[in-house]
Amino acid sequence: MENSLHHLLMINHTAFRKRIFSALKNEGLTSGQPKVLEYLAEHDGAMQKDIAAACRIEPATMTSLLCGMEKKGLITRSAPDRRSLSVYLTEKGRMLIPLIKEEFSRIEDRATCGFSDEERELLISLLSRMRENLD
């Protein structure tokens, strides 16, 4: 079991999550929030449903996640019409982006320490193909 693909993927995912939340604990971010902030840094004003799809978060979970982020002053939401809800970073949310990106990069670098550039590119390629196969 220890060398099975599902087990290795699961424990690596857990290790990434623990490290990112340890690094960002002083910012009060909860599960899913760093990923959403990173997405909004590139897609500010995105519709809630698009954020959920891109971050692979269920719509109901996304709603509660965004409510929490709004209460913390990280985002604002507006509805130009009743069918869509756009999400925007606040200045407070925008200020966290460099820290989040730095921590994601630092953890990725640690996880791939000793990998050649080619090995790292291969890993990304294989994981991307795996995701496509499972979608």
TORPA-219680 format. One line per field, with one value per residue (C-alpha): x, y, z. Coordinates in Angstrom, 2 decimals, decimal comma, padded with zeros to 5 digits. Layout:
px <- X | ...;
py <- Y | ...;
pz <- Z | ...;
//
This chain:
px <- 000,00 | 002,79 | 004,01 | 000,61 | -000,20 | -003,35 | -001,54 | 001,42 | -000,88 | -002,94 | 000,00 | 001,68 | -001,55 | -001,87 | 001,75 | 001,25 | -001,91 | -000,24 | 002,72 | 000,66 | -001,64 | 001,29 | 002,93 | -000,28 | -001,79 | -001,12 | -003,24 | -006,29 | -006,85 | -008,83 | -008,97 | -009,50 | -009,01 | -005,36 | -006,30 | -009,26 | -007,15 | -004,48 | -007,14 | -008,66 | -005,22 | -005,33 | -009,12 | -010,41 | -014,14 | -014,64 | -018,06 | -018,49 | -019,33 | -016,13 | -014,01 | -015,62 | -014,91 | -011,31 | -010,54 | -012,46 | -014,68 | -018,35 | -020,67 | -022,29 | -018,87 | -017,71 | -020,64 | -019,73 | -016,02 | -016,67 | -018,96 | -016,10 | -013,67 | -016,09 | -016,46 | -012,66 | -012,59 | -010,62 | -013,20 | -016,38 | -019,19 | -021,59 | -024,46 | -024,97 | -027,99 | -029,60 | -027,99 | -024,37 | -022,27 | -018,87 | -016,09 | -013,42 | -010,32 | -010,24 | -007,01 | -006,62 | -007,02 | -004,68 | -001,99 | -001,93 | -001,22 | 002,59 | 002,79 | 000,56 | 002,50 | 005,81 | 004,66 | 003,27 | 006,57 | 008,66 | 006,72 | 006,90 | 010,66 | 011,04 | 008,88 | 010,95 | 014,35 | 016,92 | 014,75 | 016,26 | 014,31 | 013,40 | 012,11 | 010,03 | 008,54 | 007,86 | 006,11 | 003,90 | 003,14 | 002,25 | 000,05 | -001,71 | -002,39 | -003,67 | -006,07 | -007,31 | -007,87 | -009,94 | -012,06;
py <- 000,00 | 002,47 | 002,54 | 002,43 | 005,42 | 006,41 | 006,26 | 008,33 | 010,93 | 011,13 | 011,54 | 014,10 | 016,09 | 015,99 | 017,08 | 020,03 | 021,11 | 020,89 | 022,94 | 025,64 | 026,04 | 026,07 | 028,81 | 030,84 | 030,20 | 033,76 | 035,05 | 033,08 | 031,32 | 028,10 | 025,17 | 026,25 | 029,95 | 030,24 | 028,46 | 030,80 | 033,89 | 032,68 | 032,10 | 035,56 | 037,16 | 036,04 | 036,28 | 039,13 | 039,58 | 035,94 | 034,41 | 032,23 | 029,15 | 029,58 | 029,85 | 026,67 | 024,81 | 026,02 | 025,26 | 021,98 | 022,93 | 021,97 | 024,97 | 024,66 | 024,47 | 027,44 | 029,51 | 028,97 | 029,41 | 032,78 | 033,87 | 033,28 | 035,14 | 038,05 | 038,24 | 038,39 | 041,25 | 039,29 | 039,52 | 041,29 | 039,84 | 041,61 | 040,39 | 042,39 | 040,19 | 037,40 | 034,66 | 035,54 | 036,50 | 038,09 | 037,91 | 040,56 | 040,74 | 043,50 | 045,31 | 043,03 | 039,95 | 041,34 | 041,93 | 038,19 | 037,11 | 037,53 | 035,56 | 032,78 | 032,50 | 032,55 | 029,77 | 027,63 | 028,03 | 027,31 | 024,13 | 022,98 | 023,60 | 021,58 | 018,76 | 018,55 | 019,14 | 017,05 | 016,77 | 017,89 | 020,41 | 017,55 | 015,39 | 018,26 | 018,91 | 015,18 | 015,04 | 017,99 | 016,41 | 013,03 | 014,55 | 016,69 | 013,65 | 011,78 | 014,64 | 014,59 | 010,83 | 011,21 | 014,16;
pz <- 000,00 | 000,85 | -002,74 | -004,42 | -006,58 | -004,70 | -001,36 | -002,57 | -004,13 | -000,95 | 001,43 | -000,82 | -001,05 | 002,74 | 003,17 | 000,79 | 002,65 | 006,07 | 004,91 | 003,22 | 006,22 | 008,61 | 006,53 | 006,24 | 009,69 | 010,87 | 007,97 | 009,18 | 005,86 | 005,82 | 003,43 | -000,17 | 000,44 | -000,75 | -003,98 | -004,57 | -003,85 | -006,26 | -008,93 | -008,39 | -008,72 | -012,36 | -012,88 | -010,71 | -011,27 | -012,23 | -011,78 | -008,72 | -010,81 | -012,86 | -009,71 | -008,36 | -011,60 | -011,87 | -008,22 | -008,34 | -005,43 | -005,27 | -005,80 | -002,36 | -000,71 | -002,79 | -001,55 | 002,11 | 001,36 | -000,30 | 002,55 | 004,97 | 002,72 | 002,42 | 006,22 | 006,51 | 004,02 | 001,40 | -001,39 | -002,41 | -004,49 | -006,81 | -008,92 | -012,12 | -012,70 | -010,71 | -012,79 | -012,10 | -009,12 | -009,75 | -007,17 | -006,69 | -004,53 | -001,95 | -001,15 | 001,88 | -000,31 | -002,95 | -000,32 | 000,48 | -003,11 | -003,04 | 000,22 | -001,11 | -004,37 | -002,49 | -000,15 | -002,99 | -004,84 | -001,74 | -000,99 | -004,62 | -004,59 | -001,40 | -002,76 | -005,94 | -004,34 | -006,20 | -009,31 | -012,58 | -014,65 | -016,99 | -014,11 | -012,78 | -016,24 | -016,65 | -013,27 | -014,20 | -017,57 | -016,06 | -013,35 | -015,97 | -018,11 | -015,07 | -014,33 | -017,93 | -017,73 | -014,58 | -015,78;
//
